[in-house]
């Protein structure tokens, strides 16, 4: 009987730990992708959107993607993103200014920031919006094949631990039955 209580407590703590881990990772907006995949960096903005800028601090004056005055602007785009980025919804319905990054490589690893300007004020040569980012996403790109290997190792480790715990509980329960029969 005692082993059942311990098993319920063990399963409860395990479930709680997994739930906390999942909720913490969602709040951080971290994305892991494998090289060659297409990735969507999510961003939503309220209001009448005039300018959308996706940037990465390590690119200096160049940007990842710039939409201004109803069209993409390519003048100051970093060359590594040429023909690989676009808005998920070109009409930006419901404020969706999410960015699709195609065929990611390990060089795309970094922190991406989404900034939006809703009204027309003075124009600049480059957007360089002073507004704080409304979405910050850290993208980590693994080399081809490494994500599957990591998942496989984690699943194998969990199965081994579960089998060991099951065996210990079985042995303990079997020992209690033997002692109870005397």
N, C-alpha and C positions, 0 to 999 in steps of 0.2 A: 504494500500500500504506500509506503514511504517513497519508493522509487517513482511512483506515478506523480506524486507531488513535485518531486525534483525534476521530472521530465517536463511537466507543465510549466514550471518556473523557467527552466532552460529554454524551452520553445518560445515562451513569452518574451524573455530578454533578447533572444535572437531576432524575433520579429520586430521588436521595438528598435533594435540597433539598425536593422535594414531600412526601416521606415525613416529614421533620422538621417541616415546616410543619403538616401534618395532625395529627401526634401532639402538637405543642405546643398547638394550638387545642383539642384534646379535653381536655387537662388543665385548661384554664382555665374550663371550663363557661360559655362565652359562647354566647348564642343571638341570632340576628338573625331578625326576622320582619317581614313586611309588614303594614301597618295593615289590620285587618279579619280577619286570620287567627286561628285558635285555637292556643294554644301550651301545651305540657306542660312544666312545670318539674319535673324528676325529683328524687326524694328517697326513700331507703330507710332504715328504722330497725329495729334488732333488738329483740326482747323484746315484752312485753305493753304496747301503746301505750294510754295514757290521754289524753294531750293532744298535739295537733299545732298548731303556730303557724307560719304563713308571714307574714313581715313585710318591710318595707322601711324602712330607717333614716330616710329623708326624710319619712315619714308621721307622725313623732312618736309619740304614744300610741295611734294607731289602727293596726290591723293589716290585712293583706290577707285572711287566712282563719284562723279558729280553730275547732278541733274539740276538744270536751271532754265527758267523761262520756257518750260515745256519740252525740253530735249536734253539728251546726254551731251556733256561737254568733255572733249578729249584733250584739250590743250595742255593741261598740267597733270594729266593722268600718268601714274608710274608705269613704265613700259611693261613690267611683268604682269600687269592686269589687263593689257590691251586685248580686246576680243574675248575676255574670259569672265566679265562681270556684267550683270544687268539687274534691273529691278524685277522682283518676282511678279509684281502686278504693275504694268506700265501705266495704268489709269489711276493707281494709288487709291483704289476704292477702300473706304473705311480707314484711311490713314496708313495703309500697308505700304511701307517703304523698305521692306525686307530685300536683302541683296542675295542674288545667286552667284556663287563663286564656282566656276567650272574647272574641272580637271586639276584639283588642288595638288600642290607639291609640298615638300617639307619646308621650302622657302616661304610658304604662305602662313607658317606658324607665327602667331603674334596676337596683339590686342587690337581689335577693330572697334571704332567708335562711329556711331550714327548721330549726325546733327541735322536739324531741320530749321528752316526759316519760313515763317508763314506769311509775312507781309513784305511789301517792297520798301526798302530804304535805299541808302546809297549803295551803288554797285562797286565792286572791286574787280581787279583783273582775275584774281583767284578767289574762290568763295571764302575760305578760311573763316568759317562762321565762329563768332565769339561765344555763341550759346553753349551751355554745357551739353555734353552728349546725353541723348535720351535712351541710348542703348550702348552697353559696353559688353563685348563678347570676346573671350579668349579662345582662339582656335589653335588646337594642337594637331599637326598632321604627322602621322606615323608613316614610315617607309612601307612599301607594298608587302603584304603578308604578315606584318607584325601584330595587327589587331586580332586576327584569328588565333594566333599563337597565344597571346595573352589571355584571351577568353578561354581557350582550351585548358591552359594551365590553372586558371582560377576555378573552373568547373571541376577539374580533376581533384584539386586540393579540397574543395568543399565535399565532394563525394567521399574522399578518403577520411576526412574528419567525421562525416556523418556515419560512415561504416564503423569507425573506431568507437564513437560514442554509443552507437547501437550495440556493439559487441560488449562494451563495459556494462551497459544497462542489463543486457541479457545475462551476463555472468553473475552480476549482483543479484538479479531476480532469481536465478537458478540456485544460488547459494542460500538465499532466504528460504526457498522451498525445502531445501535439504535440511537446514537447521530447524525448520518448523515441523518436520516429520519426526524428529527424535523426541 
